[in-house]
Amino acid sequence: MTSPKFLLDRRRFLGASLAAGAYLAAGPRPATGGGVALDEATLDQMADGMATGRWTSEGLVKHYIARIGTLDRTRLHAVVEVNPDALAIARDLDRERREKGPRGPLHGVPVLLKENIDTHDRMRTTAGSLALMDAATPPRDSTLAARLRAAGAVILGKTNLSEWANLRSTHSISGWSGRGGLTRNPYALDRNCSGSSSGSGAAVAACLCAAALGTETDGSVVSPATSCGIVGLKPTVGLLSRAGIIPLSHTQDTAGPMTRRVKDAAILLGALAGADPRDPATAGCRTHPDYTVFLEKGGLKGARLGVARNFFSENRGVLELMEVTLKRLAAEGAVLVDNLELPTAAYEKAELEVLLYEFKADLNAYLAARDPGGAVHDMAGVIAFNEQHKDREMPYFGQELLLQAQAKGPLTEEAYLKALETCRTLSRKGIDELMDKHNLDAIIAPTGMPAWMTDLANGDNSGMGCSTPAAVAGYPHITVPAGQVLGLPVGLSFFGRAWSEPVLLRLGYAFEQATNARKAPRYLPSLP
């Protein structure tokens, strides 16, 4: 049965959409300004447009709400909720700009958040699960939401995700949640967006926002980014606070920017990074107030890049694209150290063990703090809810991983401590030793395969990806569009040592400027 709160949210969304539609019908649509198309505009271009009066924050929000109400609701299903206060916030920020000037480059910019990031407002935070639809509102903003607000950004709404960050079933479907249904890939609607930040990836690709935030434990930022033809940056664990984000693993979780251009990711990172008493992992973080200073158009010249061939799949299209990409990197002055391998088999089983232990412990702590008196206040309650509502929560796949996590004991158990030591030692040693031996600035590989066809019967068929080494090590990883295979995007990954975001941003930006490989999606029903 649909809850009254859901119906109320739906009415607010429809009301906002109708208001935006009336605005657009009554006057010029704010689609261009000074020759710049809004849909593909960068954060710099938006800031310039608002500074000169071509655009307003209110106009941007109305434009995106209208686009969500048409394109997203009929095709993509990337956005589960529009902030009912977004227009009022935008008006206040426009007034502040006129009276005091902008706070910075994000002033008035509409940003979407993955739906596992807490906001203390009239929106929900459920990790895609119907079990939390009637849970208490988070008692305060997540640190990242608070920092976005402080920077003057407009939190436009929440994006769909793979439910519980894709750690619910061994046969899960990425981009599907009980709350949001299935998010579709903007390049071909029968293809998957990958997960778990599926909605954020699709929304950025389809220009439903200026930028978005995703979260990653292993691949959940970079994989949707490559599948949706955008930039995804997974920072070093501890650079961005996780306080107020529904957790999966305190050793691997981090949020990250998802944008159409590398510079936009650098701008977002500068606004979000920094120590936070609410997250002890950030205590020793190495941050910079402005990451755009590291961006160099010729930043590939002299860079030593290790080519991790074990992440090159047998997909002919990907192989051909990567060979062209390697030639381009060399032409830009990069020194390629080829035929390297970075194996992960020795710690992949241990990684899952760590995630199952930490998921139970971390989720129980989060739920107990957020809604101790609620109907669902721990993992056992989530499992029971899913069984009671299996027609809506488990129509396509079950909850095998939740059951495995629930069976785990405390974080003092020897099995957990041994698995954690295996993961930390082998993953970091693999990256560090390879980079030391060959004097590398970064390791590169194709981020993943082209988007696979969504299969409701059999679950995901994601193929090969290179997210695991940096994810398990807690090291940074950026993916940048490299081109397309049969109309589907493929990204190039750069990853390396802890706190090397300045290096990775420089390399990714230089590659982007040299190739300009991103192409806007065409929303095809299927590939020709």
N, C-alpha and C positions, 0 to 999 in steps of 0.2 A: 504494500500500500504506500502511495506517495505521501510523504510527510507534509504537514502544513508549512513548515519552514522552507521546504523545497519549492512548493507552489508560490510562496511569497517571493523567493529569489527569482523564480521564473517570471513573475509579473514585473518585478523591478527591471529585469533584463529586457523584457519586451517593451516596457515603457521607455527605457533609455534608447533602445533601438528605434522606436517610432519617433522619439524626439529628435534623434540624429537624422532620421530620414526626412522629417519635416524641414529641418535646418538645411539639409543639402538640396531639397527641392525648392526651397524659397530663395536660395542665393547661390553664389558660385561655390562649387565643391573645392575644398582646399587641397586639390591634387597636385598643383604645381606652384612654384614660387620662384621668381627670378630665373626661370628656365630649368629649375630642378624639380624632378618628379618626386612627389612625397613618398610614394610607395617604396622606392629604393633609396630614399634619402639617408645619408649618414647622420650621426649625432652632431657632427660639426655643422652640416648643412641645416639641420633643424634649429640649432642654436643661432646660426646666422639669420635664418628666416624669422625667428621670433625677435631677434635683436632689431631687425629692420622693419618689423611690423607686417611682413608678408604673411606670416602665420601667427597664431596664438596657441597657447597650450589648450585652451578650450576647443579651438578648431581642430587641433590634432586629435584630441580625445573623441570628439564627435565623428571625425573621419574614421577612426579605428573602430568605434562602436558600430557604426553603420556597416563597415566592411565585415566585422565579425557577424553581424546580424544577417548578412547575405551570404557571402562566400563560406564562412566557417560553419554556420548552422545548416547549410544545404549540402556541403561537400566534405569538410575536413574534420569537424568536431574536435578541434584542438583546444578550445577555450571552454572550461566548464562553468565559469562564472565571471560576469563583469562587475567591477566594483560599483555599487550603487552610489557611492560618494565621489566617483572620479571626476564628474563634471564640476561639482562644487569645489573640489580641491584644485582643479585646473584654473577656475576663475580666480580663486584666491592667489594662486601663483602668478597669474597674469597681472593682478593688481599689485602684488609685491614687486614684480619686475618693473612696472611703471614707476612705482614710488621709491624703490631702493636699488634697483638693478638686479641682475641675476646672481644667484648663489654660486653658480659654476656651470660647467658644460651640460649637466643633467637637469637644469632648471626647466620645469614644465614638460619634460620628456616622458611619454607614456611607456611604462615597462610592465611586462607580464611576469608573474612568479609561478613557478611550479607549485602544484597544489599540496605539497608537503611542507611548505614554508609558512610558519605562523604569521598571521596578521591579527592584531587586536582591533577588529573593526566588524563590519556587518557581513564579511565573507567567511566561508568555512575553510578549515584545514583538516582533511580527512585521509590523505595519502591514497585517494581514490576509492576508499572502502565505505560501503554503506553503513558499516558498524559505527562509524564516527559522525554520521550525518546529524545526529541529535546530541553530540557531545558538547560540553561547555566550550564557549569561545576561549581561545588561548588567553591567559591572563595578561600577556603583554606581547608586543611585536617581537618577532625574531630580531636578532641583532642586525641582520642584513636588511630586513624591511625598514627598521628604524634608521639605518644609515642611508638608504635610498630616500626616505622622506626628508632626512636632514639635508641631503644634497639637492632637494627640490624636485625629485622625480615624482611622477604620478603613478601610483600602483594601479594599473588599469584593470587587472583581474587575475584569475588563476587559470593555469593550464592543466590539461589532462596528463596522466602519467600511467605507466604500467603499475598496477595496483601493488601497494607495499614495496615500491621500488623494484619490482620484478623478483622478489624473493618469497613467492607464495607457492608456486608449483613448478615441478620439473617439466611440465608441458605447457607453460604459460604462453600467452600471446602478447607480445610487446605492444604497448600503446592501448591496451584494454584495461578498463577499471569498471567496477560495479557502478560507480557514480557516473563516470563520463562516457562509458561505452568505448567504441573503437575509434582512435584517431587514424586518419588516412594520410598517405604520403602525397604532398602537393604535386609531385612530378608524375605520378600514376596512381590513381585512387585505389587500385587493387593491390598496391604495394605497401609494405610495412614501413613505419617511421623508425623502427628500432626503439629501444628503450634504455632507461625508463623515463627520460625527460622527453618523451615523444611529443607531447603537446607544445612544449617550448620550442622544439626544433621545427615542427610544422608551422607554428605561428610566426616565427621569425622569417622562415622561407617564404611564407605567403603574405608577408608584410601586414600582419594583423597588429603590429606593435613596432615601436622603435627598436626594442631589444628585449631579451628575456633572461631569466635566471633558471638554470637547471641544477640538479644535484647528481653526483656520481659516487658510486662505491667501486664499480669496475665497469667502465664503458658507458655509463648512463648519460654523460655529456657528449663525449666525442663520437659515440656510435650514432645517436640521432643526428648529430651535426653533419657527419659524412653522408648519411642517408638522405638528408634534407638539403644538402648543398650549401651549408653555412659554416661559419667559424665557431668552434667550440673550444673553450679553455678550461681544463681541469687544473686548478692550482695545486701547489704543494699543500698537503694536509697540515692545517694550522695557520695558513695565510689568511683564510676567511673563517670567521666564527660559524660554528654549527649550532649555537644556542638558538632554540626555538625552531629547529628543523626536525621533523619526525625522523628518528634515527634508524639506521640499519647496522652500521659498524663504526664505533668510535675510532678505530685505527685506520679506516680507509675512507670514510665519508668526507665529502667536501662539496660545497656549492661552486658554481662556475658560470661565467658569462656565456651567452649564446647570442651571436650577432651576425650581421651580414658582412661586416668588414673587420679586419684585425684591429684597426685603430679604435673602433667602437668597443671592442673587448678590453683594450687597454684602458680606455676611459672608465668603463664600469669597474674594472679591477681596482683602479686607484681610489674610487669612491667607497669600495667595500672592504678592502684589505686592512688588517690591523689587529692588534691585541684586544682581547675582550675578557674581562674577569669571569664571564659566564662560561667560557670555554678554555680550560687549562691548556689545551693543545696549542693555543695561540701565543702563549707566554713568551716564547723565544722567536717569534716570527720575524723575518727580515722583509720589511715592506718599504715601499716608495710612495710618496704622495702623488706622483704623476708618472705613470708608466709610458705615456706617449713620448717622453724624451728619449726612449731607447729605440724608437722606430726609425729605421734608415732605409731609404729606397735601394741603396747599394749594399745592404747589410749582409748579403751572401758572400761577398768578395772575401776570399781567404778563409771562409768558415770550413771547418773539417766536419763532415757529416758521415756517420757510420750507417751503411745501408744494411738493415737487418733482413736478410733474404728469407729467413724462415717464416716471415709474415707475408711473403708474396704468395698469393693463392695460385691455383692452376687455372683460374678464370682467364681466358685468352684476352678479353677486353681489358681487364685490370692490368695484366702483364704488359700489354702494348702501351697503355696509358702511362704506366710507371716508367717504361723505357724512355718515352718521350719526356717525361718529367725529369728523369735523371740527366738527360742531355741538356735540358733547360737550366737545371741547377748548375751544371758544369759551365755552361755558357755565361752564367752570371758570376762566375769566379769561385764557386764552391769547390772544395777539394773532396771528392767522393772516395771514401774508404769502403770498398765493395766486398760482397760475399761474407758478411759477418752474420753470426747467429746469436740470438739471445733466448735460449730455451726457457720454458716455463713449466714443463711437465713435472719437475721435481717439487713444486710447491702448489700446484693447482688444487690437489685434493686437500691439502692443509688449509688453503684459502677458504674453501667451503666450510670446513670445520670451524674456523675462526668466525666466519660470518654467522653461522647458525648460533653459536654461543653468544656472540655479541648482540645479535638481533633480539634474542629473548631478553637479555639483561637490559639493554639500552631502551627497547620499546616499553618494557615494564616500568622503568624509571620515568620515562617521558609521560606515559599515560597516568601514572600515579600522581605526578606533580600537576598535570593539566586538569584532570577531572577525577579526583579520588573517590567522589561519591557517585560517579556516573555508572550507567548500566554496563559499559564496557571500559574497564580500567586496567586490563592487562592482556597479555597474549592469549591466555586461556579464554578470556571473554570474547576476543576476536574470533577464535576458532569455533566457539559455541554459537556465536551469531551467524557465522557462515553456514554452519550445519542447519540452523533453524531457517535460514533464508537462502538455501542452496539454489532455488529456482532463479534468483536474481544475482547471487554472488558467484555461483559455480555452474553456469550453463555450459561452459566450454572446457574448463579445466578445474582441477581440485586445489587442495591446499597441503600437498605432501611436504613442502619445505617448512611451512608453519608448524606442522606436526613434528617434524624432525627437530626444529628449533625448540619447541616446547619441551621435548624430551631431554634437552641438555641440562646439565647442572650449573652450579655457580662458576664464576670466572677464576676460581681458585683451583679447579680441577686440573690434574696433570695433563689430560688430553688436550685441553685448551691451551695451556701454557706451552706445551711442546709444539703444537701447531702454529702458535703465534711466533715462537722463536724461529721455526723453519721458514715462515713467510718473510719475516723481517730480514733475517740473515741472507737468505738465498736471493731474494728479489733485489735488495740494495747492492749486494755483492756483485750480482750479474751486471747491473747497469754501471756501477762505479768502476769495476775492473775493466770492462770493455772500453769505457771512456778513457781510463788512465792508460791502458795499453796502447791505444791508437791516438791519444791526444785529441779526443773529439770534443766538439762544441755541442753536438746533439746527435741523437740516433733518429733515423727516419725509416718510414715504411708506409705502405698504403694503410689507411685507418681501418678499412674493412671492405666488405663486398658491396656491390650495388644492392639496393633495396630488394628484398625477397617478396614474393607474393604472400599476402596474409592467408594463413591456412587455419580456419577455425577448428578443423577436425584434428590436426596433428601438431599444432603449435608452431613455434618459431623454427626457422631454418636459416640462421644468421650467417653461417659460414665462418671464415677466418677473420680475425681482427687482432690488433696489436695493443689493446688497452691494458692487458693484465700486468705487464712488468711495472709500469709507472703507478698503476692503481694499488698493487700490493705493497710496493715500496713507499707509497705516499708521496711520490715525486710528480712534478708538473708535466703536462702533456697538452699540446695544442694541435688541432686539426684545421687545415685550410683547404678550401675547394681546389682540386687539381684538374678537374675536367669531368667528362661524362662517358659512360659506357651504355650505348643504346638508349640515350636520353635520361639515364639515371646517374646522379652525382656520385663521385668518389673523391674522398679527401686524402691529402698527404699529411702524415703525422710527424711532428717534431717532439721528442721528449728527451729528458736528461736529468741532471742532478737536482737535489732539493734546492729550492729557492732560486732556480735558474730561469724564472719567468722573464726577466729582462732579455736574456739571450734568445729564448724561444719566441718572444714577441718580435724581436728584431729579425730573426730568420723568417718567421711566418709572414711578416709584413713585406719583406723584400721579395719573397716568393709570390705573394699576392700581387704586388705591384708589377712584377715581371710577367705574370701570366694572365691576370684579370680573368680567371677561369670561371667565376660564378656566373651562372645563367639563371634567370628567373624561371620559376615553374610554369607549366602550361595546364595543369589540372586535367590531364588526359584520363578518361575512364580506365584505360589500360594501354600498354605499349602497342604500337602498330605491329 
